[in-house]
Amino acid sequence: MVAEAYHRLSRAQKGHARGAPAYSVYVNRRLGRVLAAVAYRIGLTPNQVSLVSATHSAVAIVLIAAAPRTVVMGIVIALLLALGYAWDSADGQVARLRGGGSPQGEWLDHFIDTLKISSLHLAVLIGMFRTVPDGQTWTLLVPIFFSISASTFFSAMLLNDLLKGKHGTASTHERGGGTLGRSLLLAPTDFGLVCLVFLLWGLPVPFLLGYGLLTAASVGFLLLAAAKWFREMGALPST
């Protein structure tokens, strides 16, 4: 039963990672738990759940780049991105219900995340280019900066875990260290807010304001994190 699977997941939840922001912890993980229970009940594998997540995100990205820029379309895009993000949380929970994940599943999950991060903001660039008024082409720099920041952050985070694992130290995603205050502090860097800002997609000026603020938060957080990570790498033993 779906309810039984949901309660099993509720009892088996791990503490969230220290770097996990509020929407991801308190909204997305819970949505993912519901989807995971449903997926488990109908017999989906973790890899199939990952592909469901990828499909939602891919459709949203195509709509951002190619569809008419309207209020209704913005709602559809935000919903698809949010569902894709929730399904992304569900794949690991389905793996837990089925007895554990696999290196193949982890690779697929990271591959899809990398593809989504690298293409989403480029789709925004294309969508804005199609509608930007003359004299405001400077606004196209915003998705470019966001793309650079998000891709660099994700790649650096994976590299951190790789190097720390090689030296037997705690990874960036060590569980159990997160707090409500820390999660709220990190909220501006949350991918969940990136999903929700597309509710403004059909309103170019409010969207640019909200998306621009998220871009500034992403760039600022990357600079602070890079300095911290560089110090941590310096503390690892030489090979």
BELGILIN-V712971 format. One record per pair of residues at least 4 apart in sequence whose C-alpha atoms are under 8 Angstrom apart, sorted by the first residue. I is the first residue (numbers start at 1). J is the second residue. D is the distance in Angstrom with one decimal. If there is no record, write none. Layout:
# BELGILIN-V712971
I,J,D
I,J,D
This chain:
# BELGILIN-V712971
1,5,6.4
1,41,6.3
2,6,6.1
2,37,5.2
2,38,5.6
2,40,7.8
2,41,5.8
3,7,6.2
3,37,7.3
4,8,6.2
5,9,6.3
5,37,5.1
5,40,7.4
5,41,7.6
5,97,7.5
6,10,6.2
6,33,6.5
6,34,6.4
6,36,7.7
6,37,5.1
7,11,6.3
8,12,6.3
8,97,7.7
9,13,6.1
9,33,6.9
9,37,8.0
9,93,7.1
9,96,8.0
9,97,7.2
10,33,7.9
14,175,6.8
14,176,7.0
15,175,5.2
15,176,4.0
15,177,7.2
15,178,7.2
16,20,6.6
16,25,6.9
16,175,5.2
16,176,5.5
16,177,7.0
16,178,5.7
17,172,7.9
17,173,5.0
17,174,5.4
17,175,4.4
17,176,6.1
17,177,6.1
17,178,5.6
18,172,7.8
18,173,6.6
18,174,6.8
18,175,6.8
18,176,7.1
18,177,4.8
18,178,4.1
18,179,7.4
18,182,7.7
18,183,8.0
19,172,7.4
19,173,6.9
19,178,7.0
19,182,8.0
19,183,7.4
19,186,7.5
20,24,6.5
20,25,6.5
20,178,7.1
20,183,6.0
20,186,7.4
21,25,6.4
21,182,7.4
21,183,4.2
21,184,6.3
21,185,7.4
21,186,4.9
21,187,4.9
21,189,7.2
21,190,5.7
22,26,5.8
22,27,7.6
22,180,7.4
22,183,4.5
22,184,5.2
22,186,7.0
22,187,5.4
22,190,7.3
23,27,5.1
23,28,6.0
23,187,6.9
23,190,6.6
23,192,5.8
23,193,7.5
24,28,4.7
24,29,6.0
24,190,6.9
24,191,7.6
24,192,6.4
25,29,5.5
25,30,7.7
25,183,7.7
26,30,6.6
27,31,6.2
28,32,5.9
28,85,7.2
28,86,5.4
28,89,7.0
28,192,7.5
29,33,6.1
29,86,6.9
29,89,5.9
29,90,7.7
30,34,6.6
31,35,6.4
31,86,5.8
32,36,5.9
32,86,4.6
32,87,5.7
32,88,7.4
32,89,5.0
32,90,4.4
32,93,7.8
33,37,6.2
33,89,7.6
33,90,6.0
33,93,6.8
34,38,6.4
35,39,6.0
35,86,7.6
35,87,6.7
35,90,6.1
36,40,6.0
36,87,7.7
36,90,4.7
36,91,6.8
36,93,6.0
36,94,5.3
37,41,6.1
37,94,7.3
38,42,6.4
39,43,6.2
39,44,5.2
39,45,7.8
39,49,7.3
39,94,7.2
40,44,5.8
40,45,7.5
40,94,6.1
40,97,7.5
44,48,6.0
44,49,6.5
45,49,6.3
45,91,8.0
45,94,7.2
45,95,7.5
46,50,6.3
46,91,4.7
46,92,6.7
46,94,5.7
46,95,5.5
46,101,7.9
46,105,7.0
47,51,6.4
47,91,7.0
47,105,5.9
47,108,7.3
48,52,6.3
49,53,6.3
49,87,6.5
49,88,7.6
49,90,7.1
49,91,5.3
50,54,6.2
50,87,6.9
50,88,6.1
50,91,5.7
50,108,7.4
50,109,6.3
50,112,7.8
51,55,6.1
52,56,6.5
52,84,7.4
52,87,6.9
53,57,6.4
53,83,7.3
53,84,4.3
53,85,6.7
53,86,7.6
53,87,4.9
53,88,5.5
54,58,5.9
54,84,6.5
54,112,6.4
54,116,7.8
55,59,6.2
55,84,7.5
56,60,6.4
56,80,5.3
56,81,6.5
56,83,6.7
56,84,4.9
57,61,6.2
57,80,6.3
57,81,5.2
57,84,5.2
57,85,7.8
57,116,7.0
58,62,6.2
58,116,7.5
59,63,6.3
59,80,7.5
60,64,6.2
60,76,7.8
60,77,5.0
60,78,7.7
60,80,5.7
60,81,6.1
61,65,6.4
61,77,7.8
61,119,7.4
61,120,5.8
61,123,6.1
62,66,5.9
62,67,7.5
62,123,7.2
63,67,4.7
63,73,7.9
63,77,7.0
64,69,7.8
64,77,7.2
64,123,5.9
64,124,6.1
64,126,8.0
64,127,5.7
65,123,4.6
65,124,6.3
65,125,7.8
65,126,5.3
65,127,4.5
66,126,7.9
66,127,6.6
67,73,7.7
68,73,7.2
69,73,6.5
69,74,7.2
69,127,7.7
69,131,8.0
69,201,6.7
69,202,5.2
70,74,6.2
70,201,7.0
70,202,4.1
70,203,7.5
71,75,6.5
71,199,7.3
71,200,7.0
71,201,6.5
71,202,4.1
71,203,6.8
72,76,6.4
72,202,7.4
73,77,6.1
73,201,7.7
73,202,7.1
74,78,6.1
74,198,5.3
74,199,4.9
74,200,6.3
74,201,4.8
74,202,5.7
75,79,6.1
75,198,6.9
75,199,5.0
75,200,8.0
76,80,6.2
77,81,6.1
77,198,6.5
77,199,7.7
78,82,6.0
78,195,5.2
78,196,5.5
78,197,7.3
78,198,5.1
78,199,5.7
79,83,6.1
79,195,7.7
79,196,8.0
80,84,6.0
81,85,6.1
81,195,5.4
82,86,6.2
82,192,6.8
82,195,5.6
82,196,7.4
83,87,6.1
84,88,6.1
85,89,6.5
85,192,7.5
86,90,6.3
87,91,6.5
88,92,7.9
88,109,7.6
89,93,7.0
90,94,6.1
91,95,6.3
92,96,6.3
92,101,7.0
93,97,6.4
94,98,6.3
95,99,6.3
95,100,5.0
95,101,5.0
96,100,4.8
96,101,6.8
101,105,6.5
101,106,7.3
102,106,6.3
103,107,6.1
104,108,6.2
105,109,6.1
106,110,6.3
107,111,6.0
108,112,6.1
109,113,6.2
110,114,6.0
111,115,6.2
112,116,6.1
113,117,6.1
114,118,6.1
114,151,7.5
114,154,7.5
115,119,6.1
116,120,5.8
117,121,7.2
117,147,7.4
117,150,6.7
117,151,6.2
118,122,7.2
118,147,6.4
118,150,7.8
118,151,5.9
119,123,6.1
120,124,6.5
120,147,7.9
121,125,6.2
121,143,5.4
121,144,7.1
121,146,6.6
121,147,5.2
122,126,6.4
122,143,6.8
122,144,7.1
122,147,6.8
123,127,6.1
124,128,5.9
124,143,6.3
125,129,6.0
125,140,6.1
125,143,5.6
125,144,7.0
126,130,6.3
127,131,6.8
128,132,5.6
128,140,6.9
129,137,7.7
129,140,7.0
132,136,6.4
132,137,6.5
133,137,7.3
137,141,8.0
139,208,7.9
140,144,6.8
141,145,6.1
142,146,6.2
142,212,6.3
142,215,6.9
143,147,5.9
143,215,7.7
144,148,6.3
145,149,6.1
145,215,7.0
145,219,7.7
146,150,5.9
146,215,5.1
146,218,7.0
146,219,7.3
147,151,6.0
148,152,6.0
149,153,6.0
149,218,6.4
149,219,5.6
149,222,6.7
150,154,6.2
150,218,7.0
151,155,6.2
152,156,6.0
153,157,6.0
153,222,6.2
154,158,6.4
155,159,6.2
156,160,6.0
157,161,6.4
157,172,7.0
158,162,6.2
159,163,6.1
160,164,6.0
160,171,7.3
160,172,6.8
160,229,7.5
160,233,8.0
161,165,5.8
161,171,5.0
161,172,6.0
161,173,7.9
162,166,6.2
163,167,6.5
164,168,6.0
164,169,5.1
164,170,6.5
164,171,5.9
164,236,7.9
165,169,5.9
165,170,7.2
165,171,6.6
167,236,7.2
167,237,7.6
170,174,6.1
178,182,6.6
178,183,6.9
179,183,6.1
180,184,6.2
181,185,6.2
182,186,6.3
183,187,6.2
186,190,6.9
187,193,7.8
188,193,7.2
188,214,6.2
188,217,6.0
188,218,7.6
189,193,7.8
189,214,6.8
189,217,6.2
189,218,5.6
189,221,7.4
190,194,6.9
191,195,6.4
192,196,6.4
193,197,6.0
194,198,7.1
194,211,7.5
194,214,7.4
197,201,7.3
197,207,6.8
197,210,6.4
197,211,6.5
198,207,7.2
200,204,7.3
200,206,6.3
200,207,4.8
201,207,5.6
202,207,7.7
203,207,5.9
204,208,6.0
205,209,6.3
206,210,6.2
207,211,5.8
208,212,5.5
209,213,6.2
210,214,6.4
211,215,6.1
212,216,6.2
213,217,6.2
214,218,6.0
215,219,6.2
216,220,6.0
217,221,5.9
218,222,6.1
219,223,6.3
220,224,6.4
221,225,5.9
222,226,5.8
223,227,6.4
224,228,6.5
225,229,6.0
226,230,5.9
227,231,6.4
228,232,6.3
229,233,6.1
230,234,6.3
231,235,6.5
232,236,6.8
